[in-house]
Amino acid sequence: MDQISEPRKTFLRKRIAMPAPEMTFMDHLEQLRWHLVRTAGVVVSLAIVLFIFVDWIFDNIVFAPASKDFISYTALCSLGHKLHIGDALCMPPVDIKLVGNTVSGPFSSAISISLTGAIMLAFPYIFWELWRFIKPALTPKEASNITSSLGWVSLCFFFGASFGYYLLAPFTFNFLGNYTLGTKGAYVYLPTLDDYIDTLTSLVLGCAIAFELPVIAYVLSKWGIINASMLRQYRKYAYVVILILAAIITPSPDWSSQAIVTIPLILLYEISIMLAKKVERSRN
């Protein structure tokens, strides 16, 4: 093999040491386009699979929180019996009948169920594609801080979604399904299919996003934007925001449903303070 001359070696070392040329605005748009194309491909593929089984998904997942034999109802009632408090934890049976007032209602609802389910299932991949797009703009320290939180982002998202589905949704539908207006039976409760799906989606996605609070606090504290003392200083204002957020997430006005959301969010805020304090100790 021919040996490389010394001038050639010097030239190659300079080429390797040269920084990569900065990307133009159009280059960034091209990269963003491919990230969006890959994300859309995954979401559409999952939506097609879910649409094939949409009847089973509607019967066993979507409409389950409105059924009287839902696992949350039976588990709470069984817990009350084991604690020897009778039927204190047993909620009244709920019987919701959905109606439609448009010709395309069932088909559009099936599309909505498939797309919403696909987005939730693909959330880890969607966040990973977003991370790949913004990573070049971050410093190595900032990038390492977010990389260590990627798994926790998905875990908190699915934990929050499960909380909204198994605990908040049953309480909400039980309250709304058994609430009556007037005493003469003039009001008949017949919710539409779209209204039911929109309510369930807002409950599940709202809780899933709200449960990302500790991860956001951890990353921001790693970047030095917030600290534990700042979070403690603004705690009373944060509680007010949490109460407003709980009122938005829970469409039912009863105090029990809002308390179910408020208490975990307050606990998440306190966990965020603990994480920020841990980051400060590790930095010191």
C-alpha positions as CSV (number, residue, x, y, z in Angstrom):
1,M,0.0,0.0,0.0
2,D,1.3,3.4,-0.9
3,Q,2.2,5.6,2.0
4,I,0.5,8.9,2.3
5,S,2.9,11.9,2.0
6,E,3.3,14.3,4.8
7,P,1.6,17.2,3.0
8,R,-1.3,15.0,2.3
9,K,-1.5,13.9,5.9
10,T,-1.5,17.6,7.0
11,F,-4.3,18.4,4.5
12,L,-6.4,15.5,5.8
13,R,-5.9,16.5,9.4
14,K,-7.0,20.0,8.6
15,R,-10.1,18.8,6.8
16,I,-11.1,16.6,9.7
17,A,-10.5,19.4,12.2
18,M,-12.6,21.9,10.2
19,P,-16.1,22.5,11.8
20,A,-19.1,21.4,9.8
21,P,-20.7,24.2,7.8
22,E,-23.7,25.8,9.5
23,M,-27.1,24.7,8.2
24,T,-29.2,27.3,6.4
25,F,-32.9,27.9,7.2
26,M,-33.9,25.8,4.3
27,D,-31.7,22.9,5.5
28,H,-33.5,23.1,8.8
29,L,-36.9,23.0,7.1
30,E,-35.8,20.0,5.0
31,Q,-34.8,18.2,8.2
32,L,-38.0,19.1,9.9
33,R,-40.0,17.8,6.9
34,W,-38.4,14.4,7.1
35,H,-39.0,14.2,10.8
36,L,-42.6,15.0,10.2
37,V,-42.9,12.5,7.4
38,R,-41.5,9.7,9.5
39,T,-43.7,10.6,12.4
40,A,-46.8,10.8,10.2
41,G,-45.9,7.4,8.7
42,V,-45.8,5.8,12.1
43,V,-49.0,7.4,13.3
44,V,-51.0,6.6,10.1
45,S,-49.7,3.0,10.2
46,L,-50.9,2.5,13.8
47,A,-54.2,4.3,13.0
48,I,-54.9,1.8,10.2
49,V,-54.3,-1.1,12.5
50,L,-56.5,0.4,15.2
51,F,-59.2,1.2,12.6
52,I,-59.3,-2.5,11.7
53,F,-60.1,-3.4,15.3
54,V,-62.1,-0.3,16.1
55,D,-65.3,-2.2,17.1
56,W,-63.4,-4.2,19.8
57,I,-61.6,-1.1,20.9
58,F,-64.8,0.9,21.3
59,D,-66.6,-1.9,23.2
60,N,-63.7,-2.9,25.6
61,I,-61.7,0.3,25.9
62,V,-63.5,3.5,24.9
63,F,-66.9,2.8,26.3
64,A,-65.7,0.7,29.2
65,P,-65.5,3.6,31.8
66,A,-69.3,4.2,31.2
67,S,-70.2,0.6,31.9
68,K,-71.4,-0.4,35.4
69,D,-69.0,-3.4,35.4
70,F,-65.9,-1.4,34.7
71,I,-62.9,-2.6,36.7
72,S,-62.6,0.7,38.7
73,Y,-66.2,0.4,40.0
74,T,-65.8,-3.2,41.0
75,A,-62.4,-2.7,42.6
76,L,-63.5,0.3,44.7
77,C,-66.6,-1.6,45.9
78,S,-64.6,-4.7,46.7
79,L,-62.1,-2.5,48.6
80,G,-64.9,-1.0,50.7
81,H,-66.1,-4.5,51.6
82,K,-62.6,-5.7,52.6
83,L,-62.3,-2.6,54.8
84,H,-65.6,-3.4,56.4
85,I,-67.2,-0.1,55.5
86,G,-70.0,-1.6,53.6
87,D,-71.0,0.1,50.3
88,A,-69.3,3.5,51.1
89,L,-66.9,3.1,48.1
90,C,-69.5,1.6,45.8
91,M,-70.7,4.2,43.3
92,P,-74.3,4.1,41.9
93,P,-74.6,2.1,38.7
94,V,-74.3,4.2,35.5
95,D,-76.2,3.5,32.3
96,I,-75.2,5.8,29.5
97,K,-76.8,5.5,26.1
98,L,-75.1,7.3,23.3
99,V,-77.0,8.9,20.4
100,G,-75.9,10.3,17.0
101,N,-77.4,13.2,15.1
102,T,-75.3,13.0,12.0
103,V,-75.1,10.5,9.1
104,S,-71.3,10.3,9.2
105,G,-71.1,10.3,13.0
106,P,-70.1,6.6,13.5
107,F,-67.5,6.7,10.8
108,S,-65.9,10.0,11.9
109,S,-65.9,8.8,15.5
110,A,-64.1,5.6,14.4
111,I,-61.5,7.8,12.6
112,S,-61.1,9.9,15.7
113,I,-60.7,6.9,18.0
114,S,-58.0,5.4,15.7
115,L,-56.0,8.6,15.3
116,T,-56.1,9.5,19.0
117,G,-55.1,5.9,20.0
118,A,-52.3,6.0,17.4
119,I,-50.9,9.3,18.7
120,M,-50.9,8.0,22.3
121,L,-49.2,4.7,21.4
122,A,-46.7,6.5,19.2
123,F,-45.9,9.1,21.8
124,P,-42.4,7.8,22.6
125,Y,-41.5,7.8,18.9
126,I,-43.0,11.2,18.4
127,F,-40.9,12.6,21.3
128,W,-37.8,10.8,20.0
129,E,-38.2,12.5,16.6
130,L,-38.7,15.8,18.3
131,W,-35.6,15.2,20.3
132,R,-33.5,14.3,17.2
133,F,-34.6,17.6,15.6
134,I,-33.7,19.9,18.5
135,K,-30.6,18.1,19.7
136,P,-28.1,19.8,17.3
137,A,-29.2,23.2,18.7
138,L,-28.3,22.2,22.3
139,T,-25.0,22.2,24.1
140,P,-23.5,18.8,25.0
141,K,-24.5,19.5,28.7
142,E,-28.1,20.4,27.8
143,A,-28.3,17.4,25.5
144,S,-27.1,15.0,28.1
145,N,-29.6,16.3,30.6
146,I,-32.5,15.7,28.3
147,T,-31.2,12.3,27.2
148,S,-31.3,11.0,30.7
149,S,-35.0,12.0,30.9
150,L,-36.3,10.4,27.7
151,G,-37.5,7.3,29.4
152,W,-39.1,9.2,32.2
153,V,-41.1,11.3,29.7
154,S,-42.8,8.3,28.2
155,L,-43.3,6.7,31.7
156,C,-45.0,9.8,33.1
157,F,-47.1,10.2,30.0
158,F,-48.5,6.7,30.1
159,F,-48.9,6.8,33.9
160,G,-50.9,10.0,33.7
161,A,-53.0,8.5,30.9
162,S,-53.8,5.5,33.0
163,F,-54.7,7.7,35.9
164,G,-57.1,9.6,33.8
165,Y,-58.6,6.5,32.3
166,Y,-59.0,4.2,35.3
167,L,-59.7,6.8,38.0
168,L,-60.8,10.2,36.7
169,A,-63.0,9.0,33.8
170,P,-65.2,6.6,35.9
171,F,-65.8,9.3,38.5
172,T,-66.7,11.8,35.8
173,F,-69.0,9.6,33.8
174,N,-70.6,8.3,37.0
175,F,-71.4,11.8,38.2
176,L,-72.6,13.1,34.9
177,G,-74.6,9.9,34.1
178,N,-76.5,10.0,37.4
179,Y,-77.0,13.8,37.5
180,T,-80.6,14.9,36.8
181,L,-82.1,18.3,36.3
182,G,-85.6,18.9,37.7
183,T,-87.9,16.5,39.4
184,K,-90.6,15.9,36.7
185,G,-88.4,13.9,34.3
186,A,-88.5,16.6,31.6
187,Y,-84.8,16.3,31.1
188,V,-83.6,13.0,29.5
189,Y,-79.8,12.4,29.5
190,L,-78.8,11.2,26.1
191,P,-75.2,12.3,25.3
192,T,-73.9,12.2,21.7
193,L,-71.1,9.9,20.6
194,D,-68.9,12.8,19.7
195,D,-69.4,14.4,23.1
196,Y,-68.5,11.2,25.0
197,I,-65.3,10.7,22.9
198,D,-64.2,14.3,23.3
199,T,-64.7,14.1,27.1
200,L,-62.8,10.9,27.5
201,T,-60.0,12.2,25.3
202,S,-59.6,15.5,27.2
203,L,-59.5,13.5,30.5
204,V,-56.9,11.0,29.4
205,L,-54.7,13.4,27.4
206,G,-55.0,16.2,30.0
207,C,-53.8,13.9,32.8
208,A,-51.0,12.5,30.6
209,I,-49.6,16.0,29.8
210,A,-50.1,17.2,33.4
211,F,-48.0,14.3,34.8
212,E,-45.0,15.5,32.8
213,L,-44.5,18.2,35.5
214,P,-41.6,16.4,37.4
215,V,-39.7,15.7,34.2
216,I,-40.0,19.4,33.0
217,A,-38.9,20.6,36.5
218,Y,-35.9,18.2,36.5
219,V,-34.7,19.4,33.0
220,L,-35.2,23.1,33.8
221,S,-33.3,22.7,37.1
222,K,-30.5,20.9,35.3
223,W,-30.3,23.9,33.0
224,G,-30.3,26.3,35.9
225,I,-33.5,28.0,34.9
226,I,-35.4,27.1,38.1
227,N,-34.4,25.9,41.6
228,A,-36.0,24.5,44.7
229,S,-36.2,27.8,46.5
230,M,-38.0,29.4,43.5
231,L,-40.5,26.6,43.4
232,R,-41.2,26.9,47.1
233,Q,-41.5,30.7,46.8
234,Y,-44.2,30.4,44.1
235,R,-45.9,27.4,45.7
236,K,-49.1,29.2,46.6
237,Y,-49.5,30.6,43.1
238,A,-48.8,27.2,41.6
239,Y,-51.6,25.7,43.7
240,V,-54.0,28.3,42.3
241,V,-52.9,27.3,38.8
242,I,-53.3,23.6,39.7
243,L,-56.9,24.2,40.8
244,I,-57.7,26.0,37.6
245,L,-56.0,23.2,35.6
246,A,-58.0,20.6,37.5
247,A,-61.2,22.5,36.7
248,I,-60.3,22.5,33.0
249,I,-59.4,18.8,32.9
250,T,-62.5,17.7,34.8
251,P,-65.7,18.6,32.9
252,S,-67.8,17.6,35.9
253,P,-68.3,20.3,38.6
254,D,-68.4,18.0,41.6
255,W,-65.7,18.4,44.2
256,S,-64.7,14.7,44.2
257,S,-63.6,14.6,40.6
258,Q,-61.6,17.8,40.9
259,A,-60.0,16.6,44.1
260,I,-58.9,13.4,42.3
261,V,-57.0,15.6,39.9
262,T,-55.9,18.3,42.3
263,I,-54.2,16.1,44.9
264,P,-51.9,14.2,42.5
265,L,-50.9,17.4,40.7
266,I,-50.0,18.9,44.1
267,L,-48.0,15.8,44.9
268,L,-46.3,16.1,41.5
269,Y,-45.4,19.7,42.3
270,E,-43.9,18.7,45.6
271,I,-41.9,15.9,43.8
272,S,-40.6,18.6,41.4
273,I,-39.3,20.6,44.4
274,M,-37.5,17.5,45.7
275,L,-36.0,16.8,42.3
276,A,-34.8,20.4,41.9
277,K,-33.2,20.2,45.4
278,K,-31.5,16.9,44.5
279,V,-30.1,18.5,41.3
280,E,-28.7,21.4,43.4
281,R,-27.1,19.0,45.9
282,S,-25.5,17.0,43.0
283,R,-24.2,20.2,41.4
284,N,-22.7,21.5,44.7
